């Protein structure tokens, strides 16, 4: 697959992930997978635009998919105050 087509597919999947609702694409990669793919593309093309797409995908992943909360850590924080 050409770089241009791979870049377009990454951008489309990213846009779809941001606007997910009832139109979910069946084989869409997760945001973390998209971020990895976008970073690989940015590295291979040395494109500033693709690097910005990769960074935006990273940011969206952090915002939309926060790491799980450790209940034990949460309880220790709550009881120590």
C-alpha atoms as one frame of an Amber mdcrd trajectory, in Angstrom:
protein
   0.000   0.000   0.000   1.348   3.451  -0.868   2.315   5.946   1.832  -0.372
   8.336   0.645  -3.063   5.702   0.947  -1.743   4.574   4.346  -1.759   8.181
   5.548  -5.301   8.739   4.284  -6.505   5.525   5.934  -4.888   6.525   9.228
  -6.532   9.960   9.077  -9.938   8.463   8.254  -9.753   5.933  11.085  -8.660
   8.714  13.454 -11.585  10.937  12.426 -13.940   8.000  12.850 -12.535   7.246
  16.308 -13.137  10.849  17.372 -16.727  10.805  16.163 -17.645   7.255  17.118
 -21.263   6.635  17.633 -23.494   4.176  15.898 -21.326   4.262  12.735 -18.448
   2.225  14.146 -16.166   0.812  11.436 -16.021  -2.936  11.897 -12.254  -3.495
  11.603 -11.085  -0.099  12.850  -7.836  -0.166  14.825  -7.765   1.128  18.398
  -6.433   4.634  19.023  -3.154   3.327  20.441  -2.666   1.230  17.295  -3.435
   4.262  15.135  -0.909   6.337  17.073   1.787   3.689  16.556   0.965   3.505
  12.859   0.997   7.296  12.478   4.382   7.507  14.243   5.772   4.829  11.920
   4.501   6.820   8.927   5.938  10.060  10.316   9.319   8.381  10.831   9.403
   6.915   7.331   8.236  10.091   5.564   9.814  12.701   7.865   6.600  14.654
   7.296   5.717  17.381   9.784   1.999  16.998   8.953   2.013  13.271   9.630
   3.941  13.846  12.854   1.167  16.243  13.932  -1.412  13.562  13.079   0.545
  11.096  15.246   0.716  13.558  18.132  -3.012  14.320  17.846  -3.758  10.602
  17.897  -1.591  10.195  21.021  -3.435  13.047  22.717  -6.846  11.653  21.802
  -5.850   8.230  23.108  -4.747   9.690  26.445  -7.978  11.671  26.756 -10.394
   8.999  25.574  -8.689   5.925  27.012  -7.237   6.823  30.398  -5.286   4.086
  32.182  -7.287   1.985  34.630  -7.404   3.191  38.212  -5.859   0.927  40.828
  -8.564   0.590  43.532  -5.963   0.027  46.253  -4.078   3.180  45.311  -7.323
   5.133  45.169  -8.358   3.956  48.630  -4.948   4.792  50.098  -5.184   8.315
  48.658  -8.705   8.768  50.012  -7.889   7.480  53.495  -4.644   9.442  53.827
  -6.361  12.814  53.546
